Amino acid sequence: MKTDIVIVGCGVAGLYCALNLPRDKHIIIVTKDTAQNSDSFLAQGGICVLKDEEDYDSFFEDTMRAGHYENNAQSVDIMIRSSRAVIDDLVGYGVRFEKEGEEFAYTKEGAHSKPRILFHQDETGKEITSHLLEAVQKLPT
Ligand SMILES: Cc1cc2nc3c(=O)[nH]c(=O)nc-3n(C[C@H](O)[C@H](O)[C@H](O)COP(=O)(O)OP(=O)(O)OC[C@H]3O[C@@H](n4cnc5c(N)ncnc54)[C@H](O)[C@@H]3O)c2cc1C
């Protein structure tokens, strides 16, 4: 078998990686199970996002505290700063997050001290991963 890139695993990480690689690369994704059997499909609660600039410090602190301050601060910064763009991307792939009127509905969970979690019913992981999988399956072979 010849290919440019092999991705092991087709949870959200593997799928999103595949969608963000250059289109001229030949990619093979391998998984030890069915494509629908991963933790990503099981995740229920939701996905955190930077609501507005005022929330940055609190979001950063909550994330560092949850990681017992062992997190790589630069990675946390990248995660927070890119969160809105990732959400826009997911919506572009057809992912539906709960709304209140025209605006996203934010909830609070886990280590988050403020509501900054987007969700889809109680099956956010399935909603996200199934749409990413669909998008990956449409990539040219
Ligand atoms: C019940 C539950 C609820 C959760 N709720 C939330 C939540 O609300 N919010 C949140 O942010 N996170 C939540 N999580 C955590 C979240 O699901 C994971 O952090 C995330 O899905 C990890 O994605 P991933 O792509 O890295 O891994 P996974 O989704 O675990 O995917 C790993 C992939 O690698 C494959 N694989 C593994 N080993 C091998 C191997 N040796 N050879 C080939 N393939 C292999 C697997 O088959 C799978 O396809 C939850 C997790 C669970 C289990």
The ligand as an SDF file (V2000), in Angstrom:
LIG
                    3D

 53 58  0  0  0  0  0  0  0  0999 V2000
  -18.9230    8.9590   27.8890 C   0  0  0  0  0  0  0  0  0  0  0  0
  -17.9890   10.0780   27.4550 C   0  0  0  0  0  0  0  0  0  0  0  0
  -18.4380   11.3810   27.5150 C   0  0  0  0  0  0  0  0  0  0  0  0
  -17.5880   12.4400   27.1510 C   0  0  0  0  0  0  0  0  0  0  0  0
  -18.0650   13.7240   27.1670 N   0  0  0  0  0  0  0  0  0  0  0  0
  -17.2910   14.7440   26.7060 C   0  0  0  0  0  0  0  0  0  0  0  0
  -17.7870   16.0680   26.6040 C   0  0  0  0  0  0  0  0  0  0  0  0
  -18.9350   16.3410   26.9400 O   0  0  0  0  0  0  0  0  0  0  0  0
  -16.9720   17.0430   26.1160 N   0  0  0  0  0  0  0  0  0  0  0  0
  -15.6930   16.7830   25.7080 C   0  0  0  0  0  0  0  0  0  0  0  0
  -15.0070   17.6960   25.2550 O   0  0  0  0  0  0  0  0  0  0  0  0
  -15.1980   15.5270   25.7890 N   0  0  0  0  0  0  0  0  0  0  0  0
  -15.9490   14.5130   26.2590 C   0  0  0  0  0  0  0  0  0  0  0  0
  -15.4490   13.2350   26.3210 N   0  0  0  0  0  0  0  0  0  0  0  0
  -14.0710   13.0550   25.8860 C   0  0  0  0  0  0  0  0  0  0  0  0
  -13.9990   13.0260   24.3550 C   0  0  0  0  0  0  0  0  0  0  0  0
  -14.9150   12.0850   23.8590 O   0  0  0  0  0  0  0  0  0  0  0  0
  -12.5810   12.6720   23.9020 C   0  0  0  0  0  0  0  0  0  0  0  0
  -11.6480   13.5540   24.4920 O   0  0  0  0  0  0  0  0  0  0  0  0
  -12.4440   12.7930   22.3900 C   0  0  0  0  0  0  0  0  0  0  0  0
  -13.5100   12.1200   21.7370 O   0  0  0  0  0  0  0  0  0  0  0  0
  -11.1100   12.2230   21.9570 C   0  0  0  0  0  0  0  0  0  0  0  0
  -11.1080   12.1980   20.5470 O   0  0  0  0  0  0  0  0  0  0  0  0
   -9.9960   11.3950   19.7850 P   0  0  0  0  0  0  0  0  0  0  0  0
  -10.2840   11.5080   18.3210 O   0  0  0  0  0  0  0  0  0  0  0  0
   -8.6590   11.8160   20.2720 O   0  0  0  0  0  0  0  0  0  0  0  0
  -10.1430    9.8830   20.3270 O   0  0  0  0  0  0  0  0  0  0  0  0
  -11.3010    8.7760   20.1110 P   0  0  0  0  0  0  0  0  0  0  0  0
  -12.6360    9.3560   19.8010 O   0  0  0  0  0  0  0  0  0  0  0  0
  -11.1560    7.8660   21.2840 O   0  0  0  0  0  0  0  0  0  0  0  0
  -10.8100    8.0320   18.8190 O   0  0  0  0  0  0  0  0  0  0  0  0
   -9.6850    7.1670   18.8340 C   0  0  0  0  0  0  0  0  0  0  0  0
   -9.6870    6.4090   17.5240 C   0  0  0  0  0  0  0  0  0  0  0  0
   -8.4840    5.6370   17.4450 O   0  0  0  0  0  0  0  0  0  0  0  0
   -8.8060    4.3000   17.1480 C   0  0  0  0  0  0  0  0  0  0  0  0
   -7.7410    3.4810   17.7340 N   0  0  0  0  0  0  0  0  0  0  0  0
   -7.3540    3.4180   19.0140 C   0  0  0  0  0  0  0  0  0  0  0  0
   -6.3200    2.5620   19.1560 N   0  0  0  0  0  0  0  0  0  0  0  0
   -6.0500    2.0930   17.9130 C   0  0  0  0  0  0  0  0  0  0  0  0
   -5.1100    1.1770   17.4060 C   0  0  0  0  0  0  0  0  0  0  0  0
   -4.2070    0.5780   18.1970 N   0  0  0  0  0  0  0  0  0  0  0  0
   -5.1090    0.9040   16.0850 N   0  0  0  0  0  0  0  0  0  0  0  0
   -6.0150    1.5220   15.2580 C   0  0  0  0  0  0  0  0  0  0  0  0
   -6.9420    2.3940   15.6950 N   0  0  0  0  0  0  0  0  0  0  0  0
   -6.9510    2.6680   16.9980 C   0  0  0  0  0  0  0  0  0  0  0  0
  -10.1750    4.0820   17.7450 C   0  0  0  0  0  0  0  0  0  0  0  0
  -10.8290    2.9760   17.1510 O   0  0  0  0  0  0  0  0  0  0  0  0
  -10.8460    5.4090   17.3870 C   0  0  0  0  0  0  0  0  0  0  0  0
  -11.2980    5.4340   16.0440 O   0  0  0  0  0  0  0  0  0  0  0  0
  -16.2670   12.1640   26.6900 C   0  0  0  0  0  0  0  0  0  0  0  0
  -15.8410   10.8340   26.6190 C   0  0  0  0  0  0  0  0  0  0  0  0
  -16.6810    9.7940   26.9720 C   0  0  0  0  0  0  0  0  0  0  0  0
  -16.1890    8.3680   26.8430 C   0  0  0  0  0  0  0  0  0  0  0  0
  1  2  1  0
  2  3  1  0
  2 52  2  0
  3  4  2  0
  4  5  1  0
  4 50  1  0
  5  6  2  0
  6  7  1  0
  6 13  1  0
  7  8  2  0
  7  9  1  0
  9 10  1  0
 10 11  2  0
 10 12  1  0
 12 13  2  0
 13 14  1  0
 14 15  1  0
 14 50  1  0
 15 16  1  0
 16 17  1  0
 16 18  1  0
 18 19  1  0
 18 20  1  0
 20 21  1  0
 20 22  1  0
 22 23  1  0
 23 24  1  0
 24 25  2  0
 24 26  1  0
 24 27  1  0
 27 28  1  0
 28 29  2  0
 28 30  1  0
 28 31  1  0
 31 32  1  0
 32 33  1  0
 33 34  1  0
 33 48  1  0
 34 35  1  0
 35 36  1  0
 35 46  1  0
 36 37  1  0
 36 45  1  0
 37 38  2  0
 38 39  1  0
 39 40  1  0
 39 45  2  0
 40 41  1  0
 40 42  2  0
 42 43  1  0
 43 44  2  0
 44 45  1  0
 46 47  1  0
 46 48  1  0
 48 49  1  0
 50 51  2  0
 51 52  1  0
 52 53  1  0
M  END
$$$$
